[in-house]
């Protein structure tokens, strides 16, 4: 079998496995690795019956016509990895490849494609299949492998198959991604992770995670981001991993995302000793009733603040996530959320716009006349083209998201806070919006093959 794994690019960098594999548009030029696609490639490489090609056009900034130049003839199967900010163009690209005889079978993978499966199969018959599972599971099943689809059964993801030299931080250091666990059993109804990866946890053994780490270190990576949705869900495993990193003298900086209530000072101390430098966590809203209506557990503000203070004291960068535009948000609730953010005092805060879960029955109840189509996803932006907030327009929410993030960063107690906020949240955002508008306008007039 001749197989091509293709991650496309249309002029804007996309982190295609973020947000529960929905993908996010990034205003930074750095490319992120797509960890499920790297697992899929590794599984295919290990199968002797497969002739494998890989094109990470997103990392190499290859527009569709340039990506095609890298293809080596016709393929039995092309798996194109889509993302919500580019799904309209992903569908067009997949159709083009099939129509122009580049493949016998075209597969459009990813969470967004799964959500749009009925629409795509009806309106884009050139596309042969839409997996309902993560891409590495699909490849594993397609090749008839006998191992299960648990992440602990997968081999170490082979970054050397990809242009890994492009996966860099602004500082120029290589940054890779790994899993120790996947899925989430917490059950927040707006969360896309559980809707794609399942409402339970699956874990990768510590020994395998250590092998994964050593592979990245051997390639020159200095920073590793664990892509677990709840990194410290299993305290025992985190303790074991940290001790293994320390005992084996593995030196690298690492990031993780977790829930703060699972931390304590003893665990934080060990994580820091093992190289923890950056931690992300969701706070979402100051309104307990809003959070509880979405099955989001609520925990004490004072405990949260004490943990953030301790992390800050240990020189760990802290990033808190907040959501604006819940259906019942008002000016008062948004102001309360901003005041809470200032009180908690994380080094960074990110305000994002609420998006309803398309897999939740509540969506159909609230939007009975709305069909799930590609037009629901705004091209090159991390939002849906649907009004969910009763009291705010989408334009108001977009401005609020930008302004609250800017105001927060300008209030950080650092001598260059205002200048940094301006550079990061005004200048770069302005340039990004300009590039997005230009590209979107161009794509309304020409096909993806003409950009």
C-alpha positions as CSV (number, residue, x, y, z in Angstrom):
1,X,0.0,0.0,0.0
2,X,1.3,3.4,-0.9
3,X,0.0,5.8,1.8
4,X,0.3,9.6,2.1
5,X,-0.3,11.4,5.4
6,X,-0.9,15.1,4.6
7,X,-1.2,18.0,7.0
8,X,-2.2,21.0,4.8
9,X,-1.4,24.7,5.0
10,X,-3.2,27.7,3.4
11,X,-1.2,30.7,4.6
12,X,-2.0,30.6,8.4
13,X,-0.3,28.4,10.9
14,X,-2.7,25.8,12.5
15,X,-2.2,23.7,15.6
16,X,-4.3,20.9,14.2
17,X,-4.5,18.7,17.2
18,X,-5.4,21.4,19.8
19,X,-8.8,21.7,21.4
20,X,-9.6,18.0,21.4
21,X,-8.3,17.6,17.8
22,X,-10.5,20.5,16.5
23,X,-7.4,22.5,15.9
24,X,-6.7,26.2,16.5
25,X,-5.4,29.0,14.3
26,X,-2.2,30.6,15.7
27,X,-1.0,34.1,15.2
28,X,2.5,33.0,16.0
29,X,4.7,31.8,13.1
30,X,5.9,28.7,14.9
31,X,4.5,25.4,13.8
32,X,3.2,22.9,16.4
33,X,3.7,19.1,15.9
34,X,0.5,17.1,15.4
35,X,1.0,14.3,17.9
36,X,-1.8,12.0,16.6
37,X,-0.4,12.3,13.1
38,X,3.1,11.5,14.3
39,X,1.7,8.4,16.1
40,X,-0.1,7.4,12.9
41,X,3.0,7.8,10.8
42,X,5.0,5.7,13.2
43,X,2.5,2.9,13.2
44,X,2.5,3.0,9.3
45,X,6.3,3.1,9.1
46,X,6.5,-0.1,11.3
47,X,4.2,-2.0,8.8
48,X,6.4,-3.6,6.1
49,X,3.5,-3.6,3.6
50,X,3.3,0.2,3.6
51,X,5.2,2.6,1.4
52,X,4.8,5.8,3.4
53,X,5.1,9.5,2.4
54,X,4.5,12.3,4.9
55,X,3.9,16.0,4.0
56,X,3.6,18.4,7.0
57,X,2.8,21.4,4.8
58,X,1.9,23.4,7.9
59,X,5.4,23.1,9.3
60,X,7.1,23.8,6.0
61,X,4.6,26.4,5.0
62,X,3.8,24.7,1.7
63,X,0.6,25.9,0.0
64,X,-1.5,23.2,-1.7
65,X,0.2,23.6,-5.1
66,X,3.6,23.3,-3.4
67,X,2.6,20.3,-1.3
68,X,1.5,18.6,-4.5
69,X,5.0,19.0,-6.0
70,X,6.3,16.9,-3.1
71,X,4.0,14.0,-3.9
72,X,5.6,10.9,-5.5
73,X,3.0,9.8,-8.0
74,X,-0.4,8.3,-7.2
75,X,-1.3,6.9,-3.8
76,X,-3.6,4.1,-2.8
77,X,-4.7,6.2,0.2
78,X,-4.3,9.8,1.1
79,X,-5.2,10.8,4.7
80,X,-5.6,14.6,5.0
81,X,-5.7,15.9,8.5
82,X,-8.3,18.7,8.8
83,X,-8.9,21.4,11.5
84,X,-11.9,23.6,12.3
85,X,-10.3,26.9,11.2
86,X,-9.5,25.5,7.8
87,X,-12.2,22.8,7.3
88,X,-13.8,24.5,4.3
89,X,-10.5,24.5,2.5
90,X,-9.6,21.0,3.8
91,X,-12.7,19.7,2.1
92,X,-11.9,21.5,-1.1
93,X,-8.3,20.2,-1.1
94,X,-9.5,16.6,-0.4
95,X,-12.0,16.8,-3.3
96,X,-9.3,18.2,-5.6
97,X,-6.9,15.4,-4.9
98,X,-9.5,12.8,-5.6
99,X,-10.9,14.5,-8.7
100,X,-7.5,14.9,-10.2
101,X,-6.5,11.3,-9.7
102,X,-3.8,11.7,-7.1
103,X,-5.3,8.9,-5.0
104,X,-7.6,5.9,-5.2
105,X,-9.0,6.6,-1.8
106,X,-9.2,10.0,0.0
107,X,-9.8,10.1,3.8
108,X,-10.5,13.4,5.7
109,X,-9.5,12.9,9.3
110,X,-9.9,14.9,12.5
111,X,-12.5,15.9,15.1
112,X,-14.1,18.6,12.9
113,X,-14.4,16.2,10.0
114,X,-16.2,13.8,12.3
115,X,-18.7,16.4,13.4
116,X,-19.4,17.2,9.7
117,X,-19.4,13.6,8.5
118,X,-23.1,13.5,7.4
119,X,-22.7,16.8,5.5
120,X,-19.4,15.9,3.9
121,X,-20.6,12.5,2.7
122,X,-23.7,14.1,1.2
123,X,-22.1,17.1,-0.4
124,X,-18.6,15.9,-1.1
125,X,-18.9,12.4,-2.5
126,X,-15.3,12.5,-3.7
127,X,-14.3,12.0,-0.1
128,X,-14.3,8.3,0.6
129,X,-14.2,8.1,4.4
130,X,-14.4,10.3,7.5
131,X,-12.9,8.5,10.5
132,X,-14.9,8.7,13.8
133,X,-11.8,7.9,15.8
134,X,-8.4,9.7,16.1
135,X,-6.2,9.3,13.1
136,X,-3.7,7.0,14.7
137,X,-6.5,4.6,15.7
138,X,-7.8,4.7,12.1
139,X,-4.4,3.9,10.6
140,X,-3.8,1.1,13.2
141,X,-7.2,-0.5,12.2
142,X,-6.7,0.1,8.5
143,X,-3.4,-1.8,8.5
144,X,-5.0,-4.7,10.5
145,X,-2.7,-4.4,13.4
146,X,-3.4,-6.8,16.2
147,X,-2.6,-4.4,19.1
148,X,-5.3,-2.5,20.8
149,X,-6.0,1.2,20.2
150,X,-4.9,2.2,23.7
151,X,-2.1,4.8,23.8
152,X,0.1,2.6,25.9
153,X,0.2,0.1,23.0
154,X,1.5,2.6,20.5
155,X,5.3,2.8,19.7
156,X,7.3,5.9,20.6
157,X,6.2,8.6,18.2
158,X,9.0,9.0,15.7
159,X,9.6,12.7,15.2
160,X,12.4,12.0,12.8
161,X,9.8,11.2,10.1
162,X,8.6,14.9,10.2
163,X,10.4,18.2,9.6
164,X,10.9,18.5,13.4
165,X,13.4,21.3,13.0
166,X,10.4,23.5,12.3
167,X,8.8,22.8,15.7
168,X,10.5,25.7,17.5
169,X,9.7,28.2,20.2
170,X,10.2,31.9,19.6
171,X,13.6,31.5,21.3
172,X,14.6,29.0,18.6
173,X,14.6,26.0,20.8
174,X,12.9,22.8,19.6
175,X,9.6,22.1,21.3
176,X,7.9,18.7,21.1
177,X,4.7,17.2,22.4
178,X,4.0,13.9,24.2
179,X,1.2,12.2,26.1
180,X,1.2,10.5,29.5
181,X,-2.6,10.3,29.4
182,X,-5.5,11.2,27.2
183,X,-9.2,11.8,27.7
184,X,-11.0,13.3,30.7
185,X,-13.6,12.0,33.1
186,X,-14.5,15.3,34.6
187,X,-17.3,15.8,32.2
188,X,-17.6,19.6,31.5
189,X,-20.2,19.7,28.7
190,X,-18.5,22.4,26.6
191,X,-15.2,20.5,26.5
192,X,-14.3,19.0,23.1
193,X,-11.7,16.5,24.5
194,X,-14.2,14.1,26.0
195,X,-16.4,14.2,22.9
196,X,-13.5,12.9,20.8
197,X,-11.2,11.0,23.1
198,X,-13.9,9.6,25.4
199,X,-15.1,10.4,28.9
200,X,-12.5,8.3,30.7
201,X,-8.7,8.4,31.1
202,X,-6.3,6.2,29.4
203,X,-2.6,6.2,30.5
204,X,0.7,5.6,28.9
205,X,3.1,3.7,31.2
206,X,5.9,5.7,32.8
207,X,8.5,3.5,31.2
208,X,7.1,4.3,27.7
209,X,6.9,8.0,28.5
210,X,10.6,8.0,29.5
211,X,11.4,6.3,26.2
212,X,9.4,9.0,24.4
213,X,11.3,11.7,26.3
214,X,14.6,10.2,25.4
215,X,13.7,10.0,21.8
216,X,13.0,13.8,21.7
217,X,16.1,14.6,23.7
218,X,18.2,12.6,21.2
219,X,16.9,14.8,18.4
220,X,17.9,18.0,20.2
221,X,14.6,19.0,21.8
222,X,15.0,21.2,24.9
223,X,11.3,21.7,25.7
224,X,8.5,19.2,25.9
225,X,4.8,20.0,26.2
226,X,2.6,17.2,27.7
227,X,-0.7,17.4,25.8
228,X,-2.7,15.6,28.6
229,X,-5.9,17.4,29.3
230,X,-5.5,16.6,33.0
231,X,-1.8,15.9,33.6
232,X,-2.0,15.2,37.3
233,X,-5.1,13.1,37.2
234,X,-3.1,10.1,38.5
235,X,-0.8,11.5,41.3
236,X,1.1,8.2,41.7
237,X,2.1,8.2,38.0
238,X,3.2,11.8,38.1
239,X,5.4,11.1,41.1
240,X,6.9,8.1,39.4
241,X,7.6,10.0,36.2
242,X,9.2,12.9,38.0
243,X,11.4,10.6,40.1
244,X,12.4,8.7,36.9
245,X,13.3,12.0,35.2
246,X,15.4,13.1,38.1
247,X,17.1,9.7,38.8
248,X,18.1,9.3,35.1
249,X,19.4,12.8,34.9
250,X,17.1,13.8,32.0
251,X,17.4,17.6,31.6
252,X,14.7,19.5,29.8
253,X,12.0,22.1,30.4
254,X,8.4,20.9,30.3
255,X,4.9,22.3,30.3
256,X,1.6,20.7,31.3
257,X,-2.1,21.4,31.6
258,X,-4.0,20.3,34.6
259,X,-6.6,21.1,37.2
260,X,-5.2,23.1,40.1
261,X,-7.2,21.3,42.8
262,X,-5.2,18.2,42.1
263,X,-1.9,19.9,43.2
264,X,-0.3,20.5,46.5
265,X,3.1,21.9,47.5
266,X,4.8,18.5,47.8
267,X,3.8,17.6,44.2
268,X,4.7,21.0,42.9
269,X,8.1,20.8,44.5
270,X,8.9,17.5,42.8
271,X,7.5,18.6,39.4
272,X,9.7,21.7,39.5
273,X,12.7,19.6,40.4
274,X,12.0,17.4,37.4
275,X,11.9,20.5,35.1
276,X,8.4,22.0,35.2
277,X,8.5,25.5,33.8
278,X,5.0,26.3,32.6
279,X,1.6,25.2,33.7
280,X,-1.9,25.8,32.2
281,X,-5.2,25.5,33.9
282,X,-8.8,26.4,33.4
283,X,-10.7,28.8,35.7
284,X,-13.3,29.8,33.0
285,X,-15.7,32.0,35.0
286,X,-16.3,33.6,38.4
287,X,-19.9,32.5,38.3
288,X,-20.5,29.2,40.1
289,X,-24.0,28.8,38.7
290,X,-22.8,29.1,35.1
291,X,-20.0,26.6,35.7
292,X,-22.3,24.1,37.4
293,X,-24.8,24.4,34.5
294,X,-22.1,23.0,32.3
295,X,-21.1,20.2,34.8
296,X,-17.9,22.0,35.6
297,X,-16.7,21.3,39.2
298,X,-16.3,24.4,41.3
299,X,-13.5,24.7,43.8
300,X,-12.5,27.4,46.3
301,X,-11.0,30.7,45.2
302,X,-8.6,30.9,48.2
303,X,-7.1,27.5,47.6
304,X,-6.7,28.3,43.9
305,X,-5.0,31.6,44.7
306,X,-2.7,29.9,47.2
307,X,-1.6,27.3,44.6
308,X,-1.0,29.9,41.9
309,X,1.0,32.0,44.4
310,X,3.1,29.0,45.3
311,X,3.7,28.2,41.6
312,X,4.7,31.8,40.9
313,X,7.0,31.7,43.9
314,X,8.7,28.6,42.4
315,X,9.2,30.5,39.1
316,X,6.8,28.4,37.2
317,X,4.9,30.4,34.5
318,X,1.2,30.2,35.2
319,X,-1.5,30.6,32.5
320,X,-5.1,30.7,33.5
321,X,-7.9,30.2,30.9
322,X,-11.1,32.1,31.0
323,X,-14.2,32.0,28.8
324,X,-16.3,35.0,27.7
325,X,-19.7,34.7,26.1
326,X,-21.4,31.9,28.0
327,X,-25.1,32.1,26.9
328,X,-26.0,33.8,30.3
329,X,-23.0,36.1,30.6
330,X,-23.8,39.7,31.3
331,X,-21.6,42.8,31.8
332,X,-21.7,42.0,35.6
333,X,-20.6,38.4,35.2
334,X,-17.8,39.3,32.8
335,X,-16.6,42.0,35.2
336,X,-16.7,39.5,38.0
337,X,-14.6,37.1,36.0
338,X,-12.0,39.8,35.2
339,X,-11.8,40.8,38.8
340,X,-11.3,37.1,39.8
341,X,-8.5,36.9,37.2
342,X,-6.8,39.9,38.8
343,X,-7.2,38.4,42.3
344,X,-5.8,35.0,41.4
345,X,-2.8,36.6,39.9
346,X,-1.5,34.1,37.3
347,X,1.5,35.4,35.3
348,X,-0.6,35.1,32.1
349,X,-4.3,34.9,31.4
350,X,-6.1,34.0,28.2
351,X,-9.7,34.9,27.5
352,X,-11.4,32.8,24.8
353,X,-14.9,32.9,23.3
354,X,-17.4,30.2,24.4
355,X,-18.3,27.7,21.7
356,X,-21.2,25.3,22.1
357,X,-20.4,21.6,21.9
358,X,-21.7,20.2,18.7
359,X,-21.9,16.7,20.1
360,X,-24.0,17.7,23.1
361,X,-27.8,17.1,22.8
362,X,-28.1,20.6,24.3
363,X,-26.9,22.1,21.0
364,X,-29.9,20.7,19.1
365,X,-32.3,21.8,21.8
366,X,-30.9,25.3,21.7
367,X,-30.4,25.5,17.9
368,X,-33.0,23.2,16.5
369,X,-32.9,24.9,13.0
370,X,-29.2,25.0,12.7
371,X,-27.6,22.4,10.4
372,X,-24.0,21.4,11.2
373,X,-22.2,22.5,8.1
374,X,-18.7,23.9,7.3
375,X,-20.1,27.4,7.4
376,X,-20.4,27.1,11.2
377,X,-16.6,27.4,11.4
378,X,-15.2,30.8,10.8
379,X,-12.2,30.4,8.5
380,X,-8.8,31.0,10.2
381,X,-10.4,31.9,13.5
382,X,-11.1,29.9,16.6
383,X,-14.8,30.5,16.8
384,X,-18.1,29.4,15.4
385,X,-20.4,31.4,13.2
386,X,-23.3,31.2,15.6
387,X,-24.7,33.6,18.2
388,X,-24.7,31.8,21.5
389,X,-24.5,34.7,24.0
390,X,-27.8,36.3,24.7
391,X,-26.4,39.7,25.6
392,X,-23.5,40.1,23.2
393,X,-22.8,40.0,19.5
394,X,-19.9,38.0,18.2
395,X,-18.1,41.2,17.3
396,X,-18.4,42.4,20.9
397,X,-17.0,39.1,22.2
398,X,-14.1,39.3,19.8
399,X,-13.2,42.8,21.0
400,X,-13.7,41.7,24.7
401,X,-11.5,38.7,24.2
402,X,-8.7,40.9,22.9
403,X,-9.1,43.7,25.3
404,X,-9.4,41.6,28.5
405,X,-6.3,39.7,27.6
406,X,-4.5,43.0,26.9
407,X,-5.7,44.7,30.0
408,X,-4.7,41.7,32.2
409,X,-1.2,41.5,30.7
410,X,-0.7,45.2,31.2
411,X,-1.7,44.9,34.9
412,X,1.0,42.2,35.6
413,X,3.4,43.5,38.2
414,X,6.4,43.7,35.8
415,X,8.4,46.8,34.7
416,X,7.8,46.1,31.0
417,X,4.2,44.8,31.4
418,X,2.5,47.5,29.3
419,X,5.0,47.3,26.5
420,X,4.9,43.5,26.4
421,X,1.1,43.6,26.4
422,X,1.1,46.0,23.5
423,X,3.6,43.9,21.5
424,X,1.9,40.6,22.2
425,X,-1.8,41.5,22.2
426,X,-2.0,44.5,20.0
427,X,0.7,44.6,17.4
428,X,0.9,40.9,16.7
429,X,-2.9,40.5,16.8
430,X,-3.4,43.4,14.4
431,X,-0.9,41.9,12.0
432,X,-2.6,38.5,12.3
433,X,-6.1,39.9,11.7
434,X,-4.8,41.8,8.7
435,X,-3.2,38.6,7.2
436,X,-6.4,36.6,7.9
437,X,-8.7,39.1,6.3
438,X,-6.5,39.4,3.2
439,X,-6.2,35.6,2.8
440,X,-9.9,35.0,3.4
441,X,-10.8,37.7,0.9
442,X,-8.5,36.1,-1.7
443,X,-9.9,32.6,-1.1
444,X,-13.4,34.0,-1.8
445,X,-12.3,34.9,-5.3
446,X,-10.0,32.0,-6.2
447,X,-9.6,28.3,-5.5
448,X,-7.1,27.0,-2.9
449,X,-4.8,26.0,-5.8
450,X,-4.5,29.6,-6.8
451,X,-3.4,31.2,-3.6
